[in-house]
Amino acid sequence: MNLKRTLTAVATVVADEAAHNPAFRSRLEEALGVKASEPKTFGKLPADEKRKGGRRAAALLDPVDLARHGEGELRAKLDGLDVERLLDVVAQFGMDPGKLVMKWKDRERIVDRIVEIALARSTKGDAFRRD
């Protein structure tokens, strides 16, 4: 196990224990010099705040499942999302192997890529299925 994984594992264990054990949380706050008036968010982030380490929020929909119901339905659902939510979909479903889509700012371009990949994935293997 490398150093980064080890430290991440230790921090996760400490955060989980602090979330479930008030006595431990108090001792930890005292040791870290955290004021009691500050919000206690061990292991939890506000909904609008992105996680550290470049991780994105969970996608609001499954584009491959929607693509199985048709391109029109998929595009209709994607039209209700802003650029950040669209990029969440791209990130969660691995739709950016070349690491280019995450840099795009044009909403329609991102939607087109999601639709293209979702349709391809939804029909993958159809040649081997019986009708």
VMD Tcl script that builds the backbone (N, CA, C; Angstrom):
set m [mol new atoms 393]
animate dup $m
set s [atomselect $m all]
$s set {name element resname resid chain x y z} {
  {N N MET 1 A 0.857 -1.181 0.000}
  {CA C MET 1 A 0.000 0.000 0.000}
  {C C MET 1 A 0.895 1.233 0.000}
  {N N ASN 2 A 0.637 2.181 -0.874}
  {CA C ASN 2 A 1.481 3.368 -0.919}
  {C C ASN 2 A 1.053 4.382 0.136}
  {N N LEU 3 A 1.853 5.418 0.302}
  {CA C LEU 3 A 1.625 6.405 1.354}
  {C C LEU 3 A 0.289 7.125 1.212}
  {N N LYS 4 A -0.068 7.498 -0.020}
  {CA C LYS 4 A -1.326 8.220 -0.239}
  {C C LYS 4 A -2.526 7.386 0.187}
  {N N ARG 5 A -2.533 6.121 -0.196}
  {CA C ARG 5 A -3.649 5.236 0.190}
  {C C ARG 5 A -3.699 5.030 1.694}
  {N N THR 6 A -2.542 4.879 2.303}
  {CA C THR 6 A -2.478 4.667 3.743}
  {C C THR 6 A -3.039 5.873 4.490}
  {N N LEU 7 A -2.588 7.060 4.110}
  {CA C LEU 7 A -3.077 8.273 4.775}
  {C C LEU 7 A -4.566 8.495 4.532}
  {N N THR 8 A -5.027 8.187 3.334}
  {CA C THR 8 A -6.455 8.308 3.032}
  {C C THR 8 A -7.268 7.349 3.890}
  {N N ALA 9 A -6.780 6.133 4.045}
  {CA C ALA 9 A -7.483 5.141 4.864}
  {C C ALA 9 A -7.538 5.575 6.325}
  {N N VAL 10 A -6.433 6.110 6.831}
  {CA C VAL 10 A -6.397 6.571 8.224}
  {C C VAL 10 A -7.366 7.734 8.420}
  {N N ALA 11 A -7.350 8.689 7.503}
  {CA C ALA 11 A -8.244 9.848 7.613}
  {C C ALA 11 A -9.708 9.430 7.546}
  {N N THR 12 A -10.021 8.455 6.721}
  {CA C THR 12 A -11.393 7.964 6.608}
  {C C THR 12 A -11.851 7.314 7.902}
  {N N VAL 13 A -10.993 6.517 8.502}
  {CA C VAL 13 A -11.329 5.856 9.769}
  {C C VAL 13 A -11.542 6.897 10.864}
  {N N VAL 14 A -10.671 7.891 10.921}
  {CA C VAL 14 A -10.802 8.941 11.937}
  {C C VAL 14 A -12.099 9.725 11.732}
  {N N ALA 15 A -12.407 10.075 10.494}
  {CA C ALA 15 A -13.630 10.830 10.208}
  {C C ALA 15 A -14.882 10.025 10.551}
  {N N ASP 16 A -14.884 8.734 10.229}
  {CA C ASP 16 A -16.035 7.885 10.553}
  {C C ASP 16 A -16.222 7.766 12.062}
  {N N GLU 17 A -15.129 7.590 12.777}
  {CA C GLU 17 A -15.220 7.482 14.239}
  {C C GLU 17 A -15.709 8.803 14.832}
  {N N ALA 18 A -15.225 9.920 14.319}
  {CA C ALA 18 A -15.655 11.226 14.821}
  {C C ALA 18 A -17.135 11.464 14.557}
  {N N ALA 19 A -17.632 10.947 13.452}
  {CA C ALA 19 A -19.041 11.125 13.122}
  {C C ALA 19 A -19.950 10.313 14.035}
  {N N HIS 20 A -19.458 9.193 14.556}
  {CA C HIS 20 A -20.296 8.294 15.363}
  {C C HIS 20 A -20.017 8.337 16.859}
  {N N ASN 21 A -18.918 8.956 17.272}
  {CA C ASN 21 A -18.518 8.945 18.676}
  {C C ASN 21 A -18.310 10.386 19.153}
  {N N PRO 22 A -19.287 10.945 19.887}
  {CA C PRO 22 A -19.188 12.344 20.323}
  {C C PRO 22 A -17.977 12.613 21.230}
  {N N ALA 23 A -17.628 11.672 22.073}
  {CA C ALA 23 A -16.478 11.871 22.961}
  {C C ALA 23 A -15.187 11.957 22.142}
  {N N PHE 24 A -15.046 11.069 21.178}
  {CA C PHE 24 A -13.869 11.097 20.305}
  {C C PHE 24 A -13.836 12.397 19.503}
  {N N ARG 25 A -15.001 12.805 18.998}
  {CA C ARG 25 A -15.096 14.045 18.227}
  {C C ARG 25 A -14.636 15.231 19.068}
  {N N SER 26 A -15.051 15.301 20.336}
  {CA C SER 26 A -14.657 16.399 21.223}
  {C C SER 26 A -13.149 16.415 21.438}
  {N N ARG 27 A -12.573 15.240 21.692}
  {CA C ARG 27 A -11.117 15.153 21.895}
  {C C ARG 27 A -10.377 15.534 20.619}
  {N N LEU 28 A -10.895 15.127 19.480}
  {CA C LEU 28 A -10.273 15.443 18.200}
  {C C LEU 28 A -10.352 16.944 17.917}
  {N N GLU 29 A -11.512 17.553 18.194}
  {CA C GLU 29 A -11.657 18.993 18.002}
  {C C GLU 29 A -10.687 19.760 18.886}
  {N N GLU 30 A -10.546 19.306 20.108}
  {CA C GLU 30 A -9.622 19.956 21.034}
  {C C GLU 30 A -8.180 19.824 20.544}
  {N N ALA 31 A -7.811 18.643 20.100}
  {CA C ALA 31 A -6.450 18.412 19.614}
  {C C ALA 31 A -6.151 19.216 18.353}
  {N N LEU 32 A -7.147 19.380 17.499}
  {CA C LEU 32 A -6.954 20.108 16.244}
  {C C LEU 32 A -7.193 21.603 16.392}
  {N N GLY 33 A -7.703 22.016 17.536}
  {CA C GLY 33 A -7.973 23.431 17.758}
  {C C GLY 33 A -9.199 23.928 17.020}
  {N N VAL 34 A -10.148 23.024 16.753}
  {CA C VAL 34 A -11.388 23.400 16.084}
  {C C VAL 34 A -12.341 23.941 17.133}
  {N N LYS 35 A -12.955 25.084 16.834}
  {CA C LYS 35 A -13.896 25.681 17.771}
  {C C LYS 35 A -15.197 24.899 17.761}
  {N N ALA 36 A -15.838 24.816 18.904}
  {CA C ALA 36 A -17.101 24.085 19.020}
  {C C ALA 36 A -18.208 24.750 18.210}
  {N N SER 37 A -18.098 26.056 17.936}
  {CA C SER 37 A -19.147 26.753 17.197}
  {C C SER 37 A -19.080 26.472 15.700}
  {N N GLU 38 A -17.945 25.949 15.204}
  {CA C GLU 38 A -17.835 25.645 13.782}
  {C C GLU 38 A -18.654 24.403 13.467}
  {N N PRO 39 A -19.220 24.325 12.260}
  {CA C PRO 39 A -20.029 23.155 11.912}
  {C C PRO 39 A -19.190 21.888 11.904}
  {N N LYS 40 A -19.787 20.820 12.385}
  {CA C LYS 40 A -19.116 19.536 12.432}
  {C C LYS 40 A -19.558 18.728 11.220}
  {N N THR 41 A -18.688 18.626 10.232}
  {CA C THR 41 A -19.047 17.954 8.991}
  {C C THR 41 A -18.085 16.822 8.689}
  {N N PHE 42 A -17.705 16.067 9.700}
  {CA C PHE 42 A -16.784 14.959 9.475}
  {C C PHE 42 A -17.395 13.986 8.475}
  {N N GLY 43 A -16.740 13.861 7.333}
  {CA C GLY 43 A -17.188 12.906 6.328}
  {C C GLY 43 A -18.390 13.361 5.519}
  {N N LYS 44 A -18.884 14.567 5.768}
  {CA C LYS 44 A -20.052 15.049 5.045}
  {C C LYS 44 A -19.743 16.424 4.485}
  {N N LEU 45 A -20.211 16.688 3.272}
  {CA C LEU 45 A -20.004 17.981 2.638}
  {C C LEU 45 A -21.347 18.603 2.309}
  {N N PRO 46 A -21.412 19.917 2.326}
  {CA C PRO 46 A -22.643 20.566 1.870}
  {C C PRO 46 A -22.923 20.177 0.424}
  {N N ALA 47 A -24.179 20.163 0.046}
  {CA C ALA 47 A -24.591 19.681 -1.272}
  {C C ALA 47 A -23.971 20.490 -2.410}
  {N N ASP 48 A -23.761 21.787 -2.216}
  {CA C ASP 48 A -23.252 22.625 -3.290}
  {C C ASP 48 A -21.730 22.607 -3.406}
  {N N GLU 49 A -21.056 22.073 -2.409}
  {CA C GLU 49 A -19.598 22.100 -2.394}
  {C C GLU 49 A -19.026 20.844 -3.051}
  {N N LYS 50 A -18.053 21.035 -3.937}
  {CA C LYS 50 A -17.414 19.889 -4.569}
  {C C LYS 50 A -16.444 19.252 -3.586}
  {N N ARG 51 A -16.235 17.957 -3.726}
  {CA C ARG 51 A -15.318 17.243 -2.855}
  {C C ARG 51 A -13.884 17.557 -3.251}
  {N N LYS 52 A -12.982 17.452 -2.288}
  {CA C LYS 52 A -11.572 17.672 -2.564}
  {C C LYS 52 A -11.034 16.525 -3.398}
  {N N GLY 53 A -9.931 16.770 -4.062}
  {CA C GLY 53 A -9.311 15.722 -4.855}
  {C C GLY 53 A -9.878 15.630 -6.251}
  {N N GLY 54 A -10.638 16.635 -6.689}
  {CA C GLY 54 A -11.165 16.647 -8.037}
  {C C GLY 54 A -12.370 15.758 -8.244}
  {N N ARG 55 A -12.908 15.190 -7.211}
  {CA C ARG 55 A -14.077 14.333 -7.368}
  {C C ARG 55 A -15.314 15.185 -7.557}
  {N N ARG 56 A -16.198 14.705 -8.390}
  {CA C ARG 56 A -17.411 15.443 -8.700}
  {C C ARG 56 A -18.595 14.847 -7.946}
  {N N ALA 57 A -19.672 15.579 -7.942}
  {CA C ALA 57 A -20.903 15.107 -7.318}
  {C C ALA 57 A -21.477 13.945 -8.134}
  {N N ALA 58 A -22.339 13.173 -7.514}
  {CA C ALA 58 A -22.965 12.038 -8.199}
  {C C ALA 58 A -23.879 12.541 -9.317}
  {N N ALA 59 A -23.951 11.770 -10.380}
  {CA C ALA 59 A -24.801 12.128 -11.521}
  {C C ALA 59 A -26.270 12.059 -11.121}
  {N N LEU 60 A -27.071 12.913 -11.712}
  {CA C LEU 60 A -28.497 12.962 -11.398}
  {C C LEU 60 A -29.312 11.955 -12.200}
  {N N LEU 61 A -28.711 11.380 -13.250}
  {CA C LEU 61 A -29.442 10.416 -14.073}
  {C C LEU 61 A -28.471 9.411 -14.688}
  {N N ASP 62 A -29.035 8.322 -15.194}
  {CA C ASP 62 A -28.254 7.281 -15.864}
  {C C ASP 62 A -28.509 7.404 -17.365}
  {N N PRO 63 A -27.559 7.938 -18.135}
  {CA C PRO 63 A -27.811 8.180 -19.553}
  {C C PRO 63 A -27.976 6.898 -20.372}
  {N N VAL 64 A -27.300 5.830 -19.998}
  {CA C VAL 64 A -27.407 4.582 -20.758}
  {C C VAL 64 A -28.804 3.988 -20.601}
  {N N ASP 65 A -29.341 4.027 -19.387}
  {CA C ASP 65 A -30.691 3.527 -19.161}
  {C C ASP 65 A -31.710 4.368 -19.930}
  {N N LEU 66 A -31.537 5.680 -19.926}
  {CA C LEU 66 A -32.447 6.553 -20.671}
  {C C LEU 66 A -32.319 6.334 -22.169}
  {N N ALA 67 A -31.107 6.041 -22.644}
  {CA C ALA 67 A -30.897 5.808 -24.076}
  {C C ALA 67 A -31.634 4.556 -24.543}
  {N N ARG 68 A -31.827 3.592 -23.664}
  {CA C ARG 68 A -32.571 2.381 -24.023}
  {C C ARG 68 A -34.034 2.701 -24.313}
  {N N HIS 69 A -34.523 3.809 -23.770}
  {CA C HIS 69 A -35.899 4.235 -24.004}
  {C C HIS 69 A -36.012 5.187 -25.186}
  {N N GLY 70 A -34.881 5.552 -25.779}
  {CA C GLY 70 A -34.900 6.400 -26.965}
  {C C GLY 70 A -34.092 7.666 -26.805}
  {N N GLU 71 A -33.574 8.140 -27.930}
  {CA C GLU 71 A -32.746 9.345 -27.923}
  {C C GLU 71 A -33.537 10.577 -27.490}
  {N N GLY 72 A -34.796 10.654 -27.887}
  {CA C GLY 72 A -35.624 11.806 -27.528}
  {C C GLY 72 A -35.780 11.963 -26.028}
  {N N GLU 73 A -36.037 10.860 -25.345}
  {CA C GLU 73 A -36.194 10.920 -23.888}
  {C C GLU 73 A -34.880 11.309 -23.214}
  {N N LEU 74 A -33.764 10.761 -23.718}
  {CA C LEU 74 A -32.458 11.099 -23.160}
  {C C LEU 74 A -32.166 12.584 -23.327}
  {N N ARG 75 A -32.380 13.108 -24.525}
  {CA C ARG 75 A -32.126 14.537 -24.764}
  {C C ARG 75 A -33.042 15.423 -23.918}
  {N N ALA 76 A -34.284 14.991 -23.730}
  {CA C ALA 76 A -35.220 15.776 -22.911}
  {C C ALA 76 A -34.735 15.875 -21.472}
  {N N LYS 77 A -34.247 14.768 -20.933}
  {CA C LYS 77 A -33.741 14.781 -19.548}
  {C C LYS 77 A -32.459 15.594 -19.435}
  {N N LEU 78 A -31.590 15.497 -20.440}
  {CA C LEU 78 A -30.329 16.238 -20.409}
  {C C LEU 78 A -30.549 17.733 -20.567}
  {N N ASP 79 A -31.617 18.135 -21.251}
  {CA C ASP 79 A -31.905 19.554 -21.448}
  {C C ASP 79 A -32.177 20.271 -20.132}
  {N N GLY 80 A -32.603 19.547 -19.126}
  {CA C GLY 80 A -32.890 20.158 -17.831}
  {C C GLY 80 A -31.665 20.327 -16.947}
  {N N LEU 81 A -30.490 19.926 -17.426}
  {CA C LEU 81 A -29.273 19.990 -16.609}
  {C C LEU 81 A -28.353 21.110 -17.080}
  {N N ASP 82 A -27.671 21.749 -16.125}
  {CA C ASP 82 A -26.687 22.759 -16.487}
  {C C ASP 82 A -25.345 22.082 -16.810}
  {N N VAL 83 A -24.357 22.859 -17.204}
  {CA C VAL 83 A -23.063 22.311 -17.639}
  {C C VAL 83 A -22.405 21.496 -16.530}
  {N N GLU 84 A -22.440 21.991 -15.299}
  {CA C GLU 84 A -21.801 21.256 -14.194}
  {C C GLU 84 A -22.448 19.891 -13.963}
  {N N ARG 85 A -23.777 19.823 -14.006}
  {CA C ARG 85 A -24.462 18.535 -13.820}
  {C C ARG 85 A -24.171 17.599 -14.988}
  {N N LEU 86 A -24.055 18.152 -16.203}
  {CA C LEU 86 A -23.703 17.326 -17.365}
  {C C LEU 86 A -22.298 16.748 -17.203}
  {N N LEU 87 A -21.383 17.556 -16.696}
  {CA C LEU 87 A -20.021 17.067 -16.475}
  {C C LEU 87 A -19.984 16.022 -15.364}
  {N N ASP 88 A -20.896 16.117 -14.400}
  {CA C ASP 88 A -21.016 15.065 -13.379}
  {C C ASP 88 A -21.384 13.738 -14.030}
  {N N VAL 89 A -22.301 13.780 -14.994}
  {CA C VAL 89 A -22.707 12.572 -15.720}
  {C C VAL 89 A -21.521 12.000 -16.485}
  {N N VAL 90 A -20.802 12.864 -17.186}
  {CA C VAL 90 A -19.635 12.431 -17.965}
  {C C VAL 90 A -18.611 11.764 -17.052}
  {N N ALA 91 A -18.348 12.373 -15.917}
  {CA C ALA 91 A -17.341 11.836 -15.002}
  {C C ALA 91 A -17.775 10.505 -14.400}
  {N N GLN 92 A -19.009 10.420 -13.917}
  {CA C GLN 92 A -19.462 9.200 -13.244}
  {C C GLN 92 A -19.516 8.009 -14.189}
  {N N PHE 93 A -19.909 8.230 -15.426}
  {CA C PHE 93 A -20.084 7.118 -16.351}
  {C C PHE 93 A -18.896 6.933 -17.291}
  {N N GLY 94 A -17.770 7.568 -16.994}
  {CA C GLY 94 A -16.553 7.363 -17.753}
  {C C GLY 94 A -16.702 7.673 -19.230}
  {N N MET 95 A -17.322 8.787 -19.552}
  {CA C MET 95 A -17.591 9.139 -20.938}
  {C C MET 95 A -16.541 10.087 -21.514}
  {N N ASP 96 A -15.372 10.146 -20.893}
  {CA C ASP 96 A -14.322 11.052 -21.345}
  {C C ASP 96 A -12.964 10.363 -21.316}
  {N N PRO 97 A -12.786 9.311 -22.124}
  {CA C PRO 97 A -11.518 8.586 -22.068}
  {C C PRO 97 A -10.329 9.430 -22.519}
  {N N GLY 98 A -10.551 10.398 -23.389}
  {CA C GLY 98 A -9.469 11.250 -23.863}
  {C C GLY 98 A -9.228 12.476 -23.002}
  {N N LYS 99 A -9.986 12.624 -21.945}
  {CA C LYS 99 A -9.875 13.756 -21.013}
  {C C LYS 99 A -10.055 15.107 -21.713}
  {N N LEU 100 A -10.983 15.158 -22.654}
  {CA C LEU 100 A -11.256 16.408 -23.361}
  {C C LEU 100 A -12.602 17.009 -22.985}
  {N N VAL 101 A -13.603 16.168 -22.803}
  {CA C VAL 101 A -14.961 16.655 -22.561}
  {C C VAL 101 A -15.028 17.484 -21.283}
  {N N MET 102 A -14.269 17.121 -20.270}
  {CA C MET 102 A -14.315 17.847 -18.997}
  {C C MET 102 A -13.827 19.294 -19.141}
  {N N LYS 103 A -13.158 19.603 -20.227}
  {CA C LYS 103 A -12.677 20.964 -20.471}
  {C C LYS 103 A -13.661 21.788 -21.290}
  {N N TRP 104 A -14.645 21.138 -21.895}
  {CA C TRP 104 A -15.588 21.839 -22.752}
  {C C TRP 104 A -16.530 22.708 -21.930}
  {N N LYS 105 A -16.926 23.829 -22.499}
  {CA C LYS 105 A -17.878 24.743 -21.850}
  {C C LYS 105 A -19.188 24.847 -22.629}
  {N N ASP 106 A -19.192 24.369 -23.887}
  {CA C ASP 106 A -20.378 24.432 -24.732}
  {C C ASP 106 A -21.355 23.320 -24.327}
  {N N ARG 107 A -22.489 23.713 -23.801}
  {CA C ARG 107 A -23.483 22.776 -23.276}
  {C C ARG 107 A -23.955 21.782 -24.332}
  {N N GLU 108 A -24.262 22.271 -25.523}
  {CA C GLU 108 A -24.775 21.398 -26.580}
  {C C GLU 108 A -23.738 20.362 -27.017}
  {N N ARG 109 A -22.490 20.762 -27.035}
  {CA C ARG 109 A -21.415 19.842 -27.396}
  {C C ARG 109 A -21.317 18.705 -26.374}
  {N N ILE 110 A -21.439 19.040 -25.098}
  {CA C ILE 110 A -21.385 18.032 -24.033}
  {C C ILE 110 A -22.586 17.092 -24.147}
  {N N VAL 111 A -23.771 17.657 -24.375}
  {CA C VAL 111 A -24.987 16.840 -24.526}
  {C C VAL 111 A -24.830 15.878 -25.696}
  {N N ASP 112 A -24.302 16.377 -26.819}
  {CA C ASP 112 A -24.110 15.516 -27.993}
  {C C ASP 112 A -23.177 14.352 -27.685}
  {N N ARG 113 A -22.113 14.599 -26.932}
  {CA C ARG 113 A -21.177 13.523 -26.591}
  {C C ARG 113 A -21.833 12.503 -25.666}
  {N N ILE 114 A -22.588 12.973 -24.680}
  {CA C ILE 114 A -23.278 12.055 -23.768}
  {C C ILE 114 A -24.251 11.186 -24.551}
  {N N VAL 115 A -25.028 11.798 -25.452}
  {CA C VAL 115 A -26.002 11.051 -26.255}
  {C C VAL 115 A -25.282 10.031 -27.136}
  {N N GLU 116 A -24.220 10.443 -27.788}
  {CA C GLU 116 A -23.460 9.554 -28.669}
  {C C GLU 116 A -22.953 8.317 -27.916}
  {N N ILE 117 A -22.335 8.540 -26.783}
  {CA C ILE 117 A -21.762 7.414 -26.027}
  {C C ILE 117 A -22.860 6.572 -25.391}
  {N N ALA 118 A -23.898 7.209 -24.865}
  {CA C ALA 118 A -24.983 6.459 -24.226}
  {C C ALA 118 A -25.706 5.568 -25.229}
  {N N LEU 119 A -25.957 6.084 -26.428}
  {CA C LEU 119 A -26.614 5.267 -27.460}
  {C C LEU 119 A -25.732 4.086 -27.868}
  {N N ALA 120 A -24.437 4.325 -27.996}
  {CA C ALA 120 A -23.521 3.240 -28.356}
  {C C ALA 120 A -23.494 2.171 -27.271}
  {N N ARG 121 A -23.464 2.596 -26.024}
  {CA C ARG 121 A -23.423 1.636 -24.919}
  {C C ARG 121 A -24.742 0.892 -24.754}
  {N N SER 122 A -25.837 1.554 -25.040}
  {CA C SER 122 A -27.140 0.915 -24.847}
  {C C SER 122 A -27.403 -0.171 -25.881}
  {N N THR 123 A -26.744 -0.089 -27.032}
  {CA C THR 123 A -26.949 -1.097 -28.076}
  {C C THR 123 A -25.783 -2.076 -28.178}
  {N N LYS 124 A -24.771 -1.881 -27.378}
  {CA C LYS 124 A -23.603 -2.757 -27.435}
  {C C LYS 124 A -24.004 -4.194 -27.100}
  {N N GLY 125 A -23.634 -5.099 -27.943}
  {CA C GLY 125 A -23.937 -6.510 -27.723}
  {C C GLY 125 A -25.257 -6.961 -28.300}
  {N N ASP 126 A -26.019 -6.081 -28.935}
  {CA C ASP 126 A -27.319 -6.460 -29.502}
  {C C ASP 126 A -27.204 -7.540 -30.569}
  {N N ALA 127 A -26.081 -7.591 -31.251}
  {CA C ALA 127 A -25.900 -8.604 -32.300}
  {C C ALA 127 A -25.925 -10.020 -31.727}
  {N N PHE 128 A -25.643 -10.152 -30.455}
  {CA C PHE 128 A -25.578 -11.460 -29.821}
  {C C PHE 128 A -26.841 -11.817 -29.048}
  {N N ARG 129 A -27.805 -10.915 -29.042}
  {CA C ARG 129 A -29.049 -11.155 -28.327}
  {C C ARG 129 A -30.125 -11.625 -29.294}
  {N N ARG 130 A -31.005 -12.462 -28.780}
  {CA C ARG 130 A -32.146 -12.892 -29.592}
  {C C ARG 130 A -33.244 -11.857 -29.487}
  {N N ASP 131 A -34.011 -11.717 -30.550}
  {CA C ASP 131 A -35.104 -10.744 -30.546}
  {C C ASP 131 A -36.285 -11.215 -29.769}
}
mol reanalyze $m
mol bondsrecalc $m
mol representation Tube
mol addrep $m
